[in-house]
Amino acid sequence: MLVLFIQGAGAGAYAEDRLLADSLQRSLGSGYDVECPRMPDEENVPLQLWEAEIDARLAVARSPVALVGHSMGGSVLLKYLCERRPAPRLAGLFLVATPYWGVDEGWQWNDVLLPADAAEKLAGDWPLIFYHSRDDEVVPFAHLALYAAKLPRAIVRTFDGRGHQFGNDLSEMAADIQRA
């Protein structure tokens, strides 16, 4: 199964998130192929270029794909799936430390605001799971509750002591992907 891992944003984000993707690959084993493409201009996140990269990766997939997003990568995937009709064949959407945009002055990025009908657009029989650590030093833990309210079908998994980079350990996510 293909697992497409979309990195977060900021200087050095790809290198940091590559460690998360490698952890996921180790936990999943050889029956899975975790792809973690270097997204263009990781400091500025040109949404159209990131979406074009996702389109290109999904276009060649021969089976349903598990989509994984870390931080900004999760925001991009949520917006991407809300805009794609029909949605790509998904084995699930798995999001780590994803910021909720539009909540206050510190979290504004209109390009990725979820539409009012996001719950309808993200409906499906595939798992939608959020992972967040209470001690995340980048994305406030309170953002997780906002997603839970906006997307009632979502499963939320909370952690302690994992920080924003989850201690470079996505073994719990791997177990969820294997169940999908």
N, C-alpha and C positions, 0 to 999 in steps of 0.2 A: 504494500500500500504506500502511496505517496503521501508524505506529510510536508506541506509547504509552510515554512516558518518565516514570518515577516518580522523583521527586526524593529527595534525602537529607533528613536531619533536622537540627534545630538552628536557632537564630536566624539569619535571613538565608539559609537553605538554598535556598529557592525562587529567589531572585535569583541566587545563585551557579550553581545547576544550570540555570537558564534559559540561561546562556551555553553550557553543554555541549549542551543540546538545540538551540540555534541553530546550533552548530558541526555537529551531526549533520545538521540540515536542509540546511545549505549543502553539505555533502559528499554527501548523498544526491541532491539536486536536486529538481526540480519533480514528478517521478513519485511522490514519497513525501510523506506528510503526518505530520509529527512533532508530536504533541500532548503538551504538558507541563502538565497541570493543576496548579494550586496545591492541594496537599494540605492538609486541615484540621489546624490546630494542629501546625505543623511542629516545634515544640519538644518536644512530648510524645508524638507519634505514637500517637493512639488507633487501634489496629489495626482495629477494626470500622469506623470511619469511612473509613479509607484503603481497606479492602477494598470497602466500599460504592461508593466512587468508581471503583475499578477495575471492579467489576461493571457499573456504569452505562455506563462507556466501552466495555466489551467487548460489552454488550448491543446497541449500535447499529452495531457494526462489521459490514460486509457481506462481508468476506473475512478470511482469516487475518491475524493481527496480530503484528508483532514487538514483544515486550515488552523494554523497557530499564529497568534500575534502577541508580541510583547510590547507593552506600553503603547507608544504611538502606532506601532504596527497593528495592535488590536483595534485602535480607533479607525485606522484606514480600512481594515477588513470589515468592520461593522458597516461603515458607510458604503463600501464597495458592494456588499451583499444587499443592502437596502436599495441600491440603484440598479442592480442587475436583474432583469426579467427575461427569460426565466433564470432563476438562480443556478449557478453551476452545480454539478453533482457533488454533493457533500457527504463526507463520512462524519463530519462534525466540525464545530467551531470552538476552539479552545483559546481563551484569552487570559494573559497574565498581566497584572498590574496596569490595567487599561484605564486611562484618564476619562472622566466624564466631562465633556465639553459644554460650556455655556452655564455652568453652575455658579460662577462668580467672576469677578474681574481678573483673577489670576489664571482662569481656565477658559480662555476664549479662542476658538478657532472655528470660524463659521463654516469652513469647507467640510468639516467632519461632524457637524451637529447632526444628531439623529432626527429624522422626521417624526412628526406626531404619531404616525402609524407604523413606527419601527417594529412593534410587536407583531403586527400583521405581516409585514414584509420579511420578517425573520422567522416566520412560522415554518414548521417542517417536522419531519420525524427524525431528524438528526440531532445529536446532543449539542447544546449550547451551554458551555461551562466557563465560568469566571473563576480565577484564582487570584487571591490577594493576601498579602501579609500585613498584619496589623502594624508592623514597624517599618512599612515602606517609607523611605526617606524622600521619595520623589513624588509619587502620586498618593494623595491622602486616602487612607483606608475608607473614609466616608463615601468615596466615589462608588465603591462596591454596592452599597445600599441603594444608591441612585439607579444603578443598572438593574438591580433586583426589582425595584418598583416599576421601571420602564419596560422591562422584559420579563414578565412574570413566569414564563416557561423556563427561564434560565436557572441553572444549578449554580450555586455559589459555594466555593470552597475557601475557607479562611485558614490562615496559618499564623504562627508566631515565630519571630526570630529569623525570618527568611529575607527581609529587606526587599528592595526593588528588584534585585537580580536573582532573587529566590535561592541564594546560596549556590547558584549554578547547579540546581538539582530539580529536575522536572519529572522525577520518578512517579509521583502521583498522577501527573498528567498522562504519562505513558500508560499507566494502568487504565485510565479512562479511554484513551485512544484504542487500546487493545480490546476493550469491551464494546467499542462502537463497531 
